[in-house]
């Protein structure tokens, strides 16, 4: 004859294993949904954001060249509006970029546009003056603005 306590323990263990497996399955499903959402996340442009600061392109570069740590502290992750003359335009499948200001031996403002501005950018030429706003990410060789859009004050 079989001992009832062993049978009960076996049933309890099977039930516990089922609960653990169900919890793991639910966790995996939620992790997969979150990963898919993050993988497909897109960032909107700065088009609807209000600029915290407005600069001329050359002034913005000088701000970083004069005291980069203070400029980083004050301007990084801020929406900046910049007016400047286009010194270079780069439009291809992966990037839509304008370089504002800049001289042969100093930096410029590199404006990386969000998708959707191809028509407006295609109409521009070097030497045109534009007003752009974007989110400042600091300075490497140039001051970098991402998620840019044209600014109409």
GIRA-V892595 format. One record per pair of residues at least 4 apart in sequence whose ideal C-beta (glycine too) atoms are under 8 Angstrom apart, sorted by the first residue. I is the first residue (numbers start at 0). J is the second residue. Records with the same first field share a line. If there is no record, write none. Layout:
I = J ; J
This chain:
1 = 5 ; 6
2 = 6
3 = 7
4 = 8
5 = 9
6 = 10
7 = 11
8 = 12
9 = 13
10 = 14
11 = 15
12 = 16
13 = 17
14 = 18
15 = 19
16 = 20
17 = 21
18 = 22
19 = 23
20 = 24
21 = 25
22 = 26
23 = 27
24 = 28
25 = 29
26 = 30
27 = 31
28 = 32
29 = 33
30 = 34
31 = 35
32 = 36
33 = 37
34 = 38
35 = 39
36 = 40
42 = 113 ; 146
43 = 47 ; 113 ; 146
44 = 112 ; 113 ; 115 ; 116 ; 146 ; 147 ; 148
45 = 78 ; 113 ; 132 ; 133 ; 134 ; 146 ; 147 ; 148
46 = 113 ; 148 ; 149
48 = 78 ; 132 ; 134
49 = 78
50 = 78 ; 79 ; 80 ; 132 ; 150
51 = 77 ; 78 ; 79
52 = 74 ; 77 ; 79 ; 80
53 = 79 ; 80 ; 81 ; 82 ; 152
54 = 58 ; 59 ; 62 ; 79 ; 80 ; 81 ; 82
55 = 59 ; 81 ; 82 ; 83 ; 100
56 = 60 ; 81 ; 82 ; 83 ; 84 ; 99 ; 100 ; 101 ; 107 ; 108
57 = 61 ; 83 ; 100
58 = 62
59 = 63 ; 79 ; 81 ; 100 ; 108 ; 142
60 = 64 ; 100 ; 101 ; 105 ; 106 ; 107 ; 108 ; 138 ; 141 ; 142
61 = 65
62 = 66 ; 70 ; 74
63 = 67 ; 70 ; 71 ; 106 ; 137 ; 138 ; 142
64 = 105 ; 106
65 = 70
66 = 70
67 = 71 ; 138
68 = 72
69 = 73
70 = 74 ; 138
71 = 75 ; 137 ; 138
73 = 77
74 = 79 ; 135 ; 137
75 = 135 ; 136 ; 137
76 = 134 ; 135 ; 136
77 = 134 ; 135
78 = 132 ; 133 ; 134 ; 135
79 = 132 ; 133 ; 134 ; 135 ; 144
80 = 130 ; 131 ; 132 ; 150 ; 152
81 = 99 ; 108 ; 110 ; 130 ; 131 ; 132 ; 133 ; 144
82 = 128 ; 129 ; 130 ; 131
83 = 99 ; 100 ; 107 ; 108 ; 128 ; 129 ; 131
84 = 99 ; 100 ; 126 ; 127 ; 128
85 = 97 ; 98 ; 99 ; 123 ; 124 ; 125 ; 126 ; 127 ; 128 ; 129
86 = 98 ; 99 ; 100 ; 101 ; 107 ; 125
87 = 96 ; 97 ; 98 ; 101 ; 107 ; 125
88 = 96 ; 97 ; 98 ; 120 ; 123 ; 124 ; 125
89 = 94 ; 95 ; 96 ; 97 ; 98
90 = 94 ; 95 ; 96 ; 117 ; 120 ; 121
94 = 111
95 = 111 ; 112 ; 113 ; 114 ; 116 ; 117 ; 120
96 = 109 ; 110 ; 111 ; 112
97 = 109 ; 110 ; 112 ; 120 ; 123 ; 129 ; 131 ; 147
98 = 107 ; 108 ; 109 ; 110 ; 141
99 = 107 ; 108 ; 110 ; 129 ; 131
100 = 107 ; 108
101 = 105 ; 106 ; 107 ; 108 ; 141
106 = 138 ; 140 ; 141 ; 142
107 = 141 ; 142
108 = 141 ; 142 ; 143 ; 144
109 = 141 ; 142 ; 143 ; 144
110 = 131 ; 133 ; 144 ; 147
111 = 133 ; 143 ; 144 ; 145 ; 146 ; 147
112 = 116 ; 120 ; 147 ; 148
113 = 146 ; 147 ; 148
116 = 120 ; 147 ; 148 ; 149
117 = 121
118 = 122
119 = 123 ; 149
123 = 127 ; 129
129 = 149
130 = 149 ; 150 ; 151 ; 152
131 = 144 ; 147 ; 148 ; 149 ; 150
132 = 144 ; 147 ; 148 ; 149 ; 150
133 = 144 ; 145 ; 146 ; 147 ; 148
134 = 144 ; 145 ; 146
135 = 142 ; 143 ; 144
136 = 143 ; 144 ; 145
137 = 142 ; 143
138 = 142 ; 143
139 = 143
